[in-house]
């Protein structure tokens, strides 16, 4: 009598084993294919996003995993400033820049020092808007100033807190110098293209440093990201005139399909967390 082989032919065994394993795990074929696709995306080289810390803090870093799942693209996020993000994009050190002001304002902040760069190749994809906050130290009793007075403070015409109903001491305005998105947005709203020049400035390199200055300096007025002011539980100077930052992704030339997937995912996430859409 002919004996049956103890081991099934390899191809039939593998197919049978895979079938049993799939159903033991409760996985249908479609889900297995989806998982395989996720593995492929995870193995891809990350797309680098550099620029505005406002954009990074509000959207990218807290929701990076969701954005990666929706787009199928791994990401590397570096929060610096709007102008630095554009410079690194133009140097092809990133696939995206993120800015927290209009593209035109960001470009104008760079033209004086770098006039020959191919700014005409930059394309902005608006995502949302967030409000700017004017932070004050908890020891400071002042809580209100109208927009006209605020403009005069930032122009260096009003220099003492006593002119706003507070103690007699100089107003130390803390803000990000150069091409920070908060600074550019406030300058554009209050002064057109001209930057503001307070009488007693405290200039810092990044937005996170503004709130740290305000925490330590009772005389400070911080031109800051709203999310950081709330995170540090600092009082705001209410002005009755909201100034907003426009949050946009920027590409150098037309985006690739992978970049378009990231843009769509970020816009979807922004809506899901309650940020308003912009056209």
C-alpha positions as semicolon CSV with decimal commas, in nm:
position;residue;x (nm);y (nm);z (nm)
1;X;0,000;0,000;0,000
2;X;0,134;0,341;-0,095
3;X;0,203;0,568;0,203
4;X;0,072;0,927;0,206
5;X;0,346;1,186;0,242
6;X;0,395;1,320;0,595
7;X;0,447;1,677;0,465
8;X;0,212;1,841;0,216
9;X;0,366;1,995;-0,095
10;X;0,512;2,335;0,003
11;X;0,279;2,555;-0,200
12;X;-0,038;2,387;-0,073
13;X;0,088;2,392;0,289
14;X;0,172;2,761;0,280
15;X;-0,166;2,851;0,132
16;X;-0,352;2,641;0,387
17;X;-0,148;2,780;0,678
18;X;-0,203;3,139;0,566
19;X;-0,576;3,075;0,534
20;X;-0,599;2,928;0,886
21;X;-0,388;3,208;1,037
22;X;-0,594;3,475;0,870
23;X;-0,921;3,352;1,012
24;X;-0,775;3,277;1,357
25;X;-0,681;3,643;1,376
26;X;-1,024;3,742;1,250
27;X;-0,876;3,920;0,948
28;X;-1,038;3,930;0,606
29;X;-0,834;3,957;0,292
30;X;-0,905;4,329;0,248
31;X;-0,771;4,418;0,590
32;X;-0,460;4,211;0,532
33;X;-0,396;4,406;0,215
34;X;-0,449;4,732;0,404
35;X;-0,199;4,628;0,669
36;X;0,049;4,537;0,398
37;X;0,000;4,884;0,249
38;X;0,070;5,047;0,585
39;X;0,392;4,855;0,611
40;X;0,498;4,986;0,273
41;X;0,422;5,347;0,373
42;X;0,612;5,306;0,700
43;X;0,916;5,188;0,507
44;X;0,912;5,496;0,278
45;X;1,146;5,789;0,329
46;X;0,978;6,060;0,541
47;X;0,869;6,388;0,385
48;X;1,030;6,677;0,572
49;X;0,819;6,973;0,685
50;X;1,003;7,278;0,821
51;X;0,889;7,619;0,930
52;X;0,637;7,795;1,153
53;X;0,630;7,680;1,513
54;X;0,270;7,810;1,530
55;X;0,168;7,562;1,259
56;X;0,372;7,283;1,417
57;X;0,238;7,344;1,768
58;X;-0,128;7,378;1,666
59;X;-0,157;7,101;1,407
60;X;0,147;6,898;1,305
61;X;0,312;6,772;1,623
62;X;-0,003;6,690;1,828
63;X;-0,163;6,508;1,533
64;X;0,135;6,375;1,338
65;X;0,035;6,009;1,373
66;X;-0,316;6,078;1,239
67;X;-0,180;6,280;0,946
68;X;0,058;5,996;0,860
69;X;-0,223;5,740;0,872
70;X;-0,455;5,946;0,653
71;X;-0,190;6,033;0,395
72;X;0,006;5,708;0,400
73;X;0,325;5,917;0,423
74;X;0,577;5,925;0,709
75;X;0,674;6,278;0,812
76;X;0,965;6,457;0,974
77;X;0,851;6,783;1,137
78;X;1,093;7,061;1,234
79;X;0,938;7,367;1,400
80;X;1,148;7,680;1,350
81;X;1,015;8,005;1,192
82;X;0,818;8,082;0,878
83;X;1,112;8,251;0,703
84;X;1,357;7,973;0,790
85;X;1,111;7,713;0,661
86;X;1,091;7,892;0,325
87;X;1,469;7,922;0,301
88;X;1,513;7,549;0,366
89;X;1,244;7,464;0,112
90;X;1,413;7,684;-0,148
91;X;1,742;7,507;-0,067
92;X;1,560;7,174;-0,124
93;X;1,623;7,066;0,234
94;X;1,252;6,996;0,284
95;X;0,948;6,886;0,084
96;X;0,725;7,145;0,255
97;X;0,758;7,476;0,433
98;X;0,486;7,578;0,676
99;X;0,416;7,945;0,736
100;X;0,188;8,131;0,976
101;X;0,147;8,449;0,776
102;X;0,063;8,522;0,414
103;X;0,311;8,392;0,157
104;X;0,363;8,745;0,027
105;X;0,456;8,877;0,372
106;X;0,694;8,587;0,430
107;X;0,862;8,644;0,092
108;X;0,896;9,018;0,152
109;X;1,073;8,948;0,482
110;X;1,338;8,753;0,289
111;X;1,388;8,968;-0,022
112;X;1,620;9,226;0,135
113;X;1,881;8,968;0,234
114;X;1,813;8,707;-0,038
115;X;1,675;8,885;-0,347
116;X;1,775;8,627;-0,610
117;X;1,590;8,318;-0,482
118;X;1,316;8,163;-0,704
119;X;1,021;8,291;-0,499
120;X;0,794;8,267;-0,806
121;X;0,812;7,887;-0,779
122;X;0,655;7,883;-0,431
123;X;0,292;7,769;-0,408
124;X;0,088;7,817;-0,089
125;X;-0,191;7,582;0,022
126;X;-0,394;7,754;0,297
127;X;-0,508;7,531;0,582
128;X;-0,659;7,746;0,859
129;X;-0,631;8,056;1,076
130;X;-0,546;8,108;1,443
131;X;-0,563;8,421;1,658
132;X;-0,260;8,610;1,785
133;X;-0,244;8,675;2,162
134;X;-0,085;8,965;2,353
135;X;0,042;8,809;2,675
136;X;0,109;8,992;3,000
137;X;0,268;8,891;3,328
138;X;0,018;8,786;3,599
139;X;0,152;9,063;3,828
140;X;0,048;9,328;3,576
141;X;-0,308;9,457;3,651
142;X;-0,370;9,591;3,298
143;X;-0,612;9,375;3,098
144;X;-0,752;9,601;2,824
145;X;-0,620;9,839;2,556
146;X;-0,788;9,945;2,233
147;X;-0,632;9,865;1,895
148;X;-0,520;10,224;1,840
149;X;-0,330;10,228;2,171
150;X;-0,173;9,890;2,097
151;X;-0,052;10,021;1,761
152;X;0,109;10,319;1,935
153;X;0,279;10,084;2,185
154;X;0,427;9,875;1,905
155;X;0,530;10,192;1,717
156;X;0,722;10,318;2,022
157;X;0,486;10,614;2,084
158;X;0,335;10,477;2,408
159;X;0,619;10,357;2,629
160;X;0,494;10,322;2,988
161;X;0,231;10,099;3,149
162;X;0,095;10,402;3,338
163;X;-0,044;10,527;3,004
164;X;-0,260;10,212;2,997
165;X;-0,376;10,250;3,358
166;X;-0,105;10,034;3,511
167;X;0,205;10,095;3,724
168;X;0,468;10,346;3,619
169;X;0,721;10,124;3,445
170;X;0,840;10,078;3,087
171;X;0,652;9,850;2,848
172;X;0,898;9,579;2,739
173;X;0,761;9,431;2,414
174;X;0,880;9,071;2,363
175;X;0,852;8,936;2,008
176;X;1,021;8,711;1,754
177;X;1,257;8,913;1,539
178;X;1,285;8,880;1,163
179;X;1,048;8,649;0,981
180;X;0,844;8,491;1,259
181;X;0,483;8,439;1,154
182;X;0,329;8,611;1,458
183;X;0,545;8,921;1,411
184;X;0,477;8,936;1,036
185;X;0,100;8,895;1,086
186;X;0,081;9,173;1,347
187;X;0,304;9,403;1,141
188;X;0,092;9,344;0,833
189;X;-0,236;9,407;1,015
190;X;-0,127;9,720;1,204
191;X;0,145;9,875;0,987
192;X;0,108;9,735;0,636
193;X;0,445;9,603;0,522
194;X;0,644;9,801;0,781
195;X;0,770;9,621;1,091
196;X;0,689;9,757;1,436
197;X;0,951;9,926;1,651
198;X;0,863;9,942;2,022
199;X;1,062;10,170;2,252
200;X;1,181;9,891;2,486
201;X;1,204;9,571;2,279
202;X;1,301;9,222;2,389
203;X;1,379;9,035;2,068
204;X;1,395;8,656;2,071
205;X;1,458;8,389;1,807
206;X;1,153;8,164;1,852
207;X;0,793;8,187;1,969
208;X;0,839;7,960;2,271
209;X;1,086;8,214;2,413
210;X;0,829;8,495;2,412
211;X;0,607;8,334;2,677
212;X;0,910;8,249;2,890
213;X;1,012;8,615;2,889
214;X;0,659;8,723;2,989
215;X;0,655;8,472;3,275
216;X;0,976;8,621;3,418
217;X;0,939;8,991;3,334
218;X;0,651;9,185;3,505
219;X;0,689;9,472;3,256
220;X;0,665;9,252;2,946
221;X;0,402;9,253;2,671
222;X;0,442;8,939;2,460
223;X;0,336;8,919;2,095
224;X;0,268;8,548;2,101
225;X;0,098;8,235;1,976
226;X;-0,242;8,188;2,140
227;X;-0,181;7,817;2,206
228;X;0,140;7,893;2,400
229;X;-0,026;8,168;2,604
230;X;-0,301;7,927;2,706
231;X;-0,055;7,647;2,775
232;X;0,143;7,872;3,012
233;X;-0,178;8,013;3,167
234;X;-0,078;8,375;3,105
235;X;-0,331;8,660;3,104
236;X;-0,408;8,831;2,773
237;X;-0,428;9,200;2,693
238;X;-0,770;9,227;2,527
239;X;-0,779;9,476;2,238
240;X;-1,125;9,423;2,087
241;X;-0,965;9,367;1,746
242;X;-0,859;9,008;1,673
243;X;-0,545;8,966;1,464
244;X;-0,520;8,628;1,292
245;X;-0,238;8,424;1,144
246;X;-0,294;8,238;0,819
247;X;-0,153;7,884;0,837
248;X;-0,037;7,745;0,502
249;X;0,171;7,466;0,357
250;X;0,413;7,573;0,083
251;X;0,569;7,364;-0,192
252;X;0,844;7,444;-0,442
253;X;0,662;7,389;-0,769
254;X;0,357;7,172;-0,821
255;X;0,316;6,910;-0,545
256;X;0,371;6,541;-0,611
257;X;0,090;6,290;-0,544
258;X;0,252;6,212;-0,206
259;X;0,259;6,581;-0,117
260;X;-0,104;6,623;-0,223
261;X;-0,200;6,335;0,007
262;X;-0,027;6,513;0,299
263;X;-0,199;6,845;0,218
264;X;-0,540;6,676;0,211
265;X;-0,472;6,492;0,538
266;X;-0,358;6,805;0,720
267;X;-0,665;6,996;0,604
268;X;-0,887;6,710;0,721
269;X;-0,718;6,702;1,063
270;X;-0,747;7,082;1,101
271;X;-1,122;7,059;1,044
272;X;-1,156;6,767;1,284
273;X;-0,999;6,966;1,570
274;X;-1,226;7,265;1,510
275;X;-0,998;7,501;1,320
276;X;-1,174;7,702;1,048
277;X;-1,105;7,620;0,684
278;X;-0,973;7,889;0,448
279;X;-0,978;7,902;0,070
